[in-house]
Amino acid sequence: MNCFPMNCYVSVCLGIITLFMLVTGILAIKVLLRLKKLADEIEEVVHKARRVVGLADPLFTIVNRVYGIVHLFSRKREAGKNG
């Protein structure tokens, strides 16, 4: 195949853009994993603090999580009605 200069430039530019997007995606995944790790550490510290204060009741934790799930689904349902 003949590689005309314009086609070569376009191919090189598309290759560079693709490589940039790949590197950006990998960095974004690394940042998200670090944020998840940090959130897990914060949750562990909060749980330890609640245990020290005496608020680490398993029933309280279950009710709190169920409330969070119900709240999430109600927000999605409202967004579906509005959208």
C-alpha positions as CSV (number, residue, x, y, z in Angstrom):
1,M,0.0,0.0,0.0
2,N,1.1,3.5,-0.6
3,C,1.3,5.7,2.4
4,F,0.6,9.3,1.3
5,P,1.9,11.9,3.7
6,M,-1.5,13.1,4.7
7,N,-2.7,9.6,5.5
8,C,0.5,9.0,7.5
9,Y,0.0,12.1,9.6
10,V,-3.6,11.2,10.3
11,S,-2.6,7.7,11.3
12,V,0.1,9.0,13.6
13,C,-2.2,11.6,15.2
14,L,-4.9,8.9,15.8
15,G,-2.3,6.6,17.3
16,I,-1.0,9.3,19.6
17,I,-4.6,10.2,20.7
18,T,-5.4,6.5,21.3
19,L,-2.2,6.1,23.3
20,F,-3.1,9.2,25.4
21,M,-6.6,8.0,26.0
22,L,-5.3,4.6,27.1
23,V,-2.8,6.1,29.5
24,T,-5.4,8.5,30.9
25,G,-7.8,5.6,31.4
26,I,-5.2,3.6,33.3
27,L,-4.3,6.5,35.5
28,A,-8.0,7.1,36.2
29,I,-8.5,3.5,37.3
30,K,-5.5,3.8,39.6
31,V,-6.9,6.9,41.2
32,L,-10.3,5.3,41.6
33,L,-8.7,2.3,43.3
34,R,-6.8,4.6,45.7
35,L,-9.9,6.4,46.5
36,K,-11.7,3.1,47.2
37,K,-8.9,2.1,49.5
38,L,-9.0,5.4,51.3
39,A,-12.8,5.1,51.7
40,D,-12.4,1.6,53.1
41,E,-9.8,2.9,55.6
42,I,-12.1,5.8,56.6
43,E,-15.0,3.4,57.1
44,E,-12.8,1.2,59.3
45,V,-11.7,4.1,61.4
46,V,-15.3,5.3,61.8
47,H,-16.3,1.8,62.8
48,K,-13.6,1.6,65.4
49,A,-14.6,5.0,66.7
50,R,-18.2,3.9,67.0
51,R,-17.2,0.7,68.8
52,V,-15.2,2.8,71.3
53,V,-18.1,5.2,71.8
54,G,-20.5,2.2,72.0
55,L,-22.5,2.9,68.8
56,A,-21.4,-0.1,66.9
57,D,-24.8,-1.9,67.1
58,P,-25.2,-4.4,64.3
59,L,-28.9,-3.6,64.0
60,F,-28.0,0.1,63.6
61,T,-25.6,-0.8,60.8
62,I,-28.1,-3.0,59.0
63,V,-30.8,-0.4,59.2
64,N,-28.4,2.3,58.0
65,R,-27.4,0.3,55.0
66,V,-31.0,-0.6,54.1
67,Y,-31.9,3.0,54.3
68,G,-29.1,3.9,52.0
69,I,-30.2,1.3,49.4
70,V,-33.8,2.4,49.6
71,H,-32.8,6.1,49.2
72,L,-30.6,5.2,46.2
73,F,-33.5,3.4,44.4
74,S,-35.9,6.2,45.2
75,R,-33.6,8.7,43.7
76,K,-33.2,6.6,40.6
77,R,-36.9,6.2,40.3
78,E,-37.5,10.0,40.6
79,A,-34.8,10.6,38.0
80,G,-36.6,8.2,35.7
81,K,-39.9,10.1,36.2
82,N,-38.3,13.5,35.5
83,G,-36.1,12.3,32.6
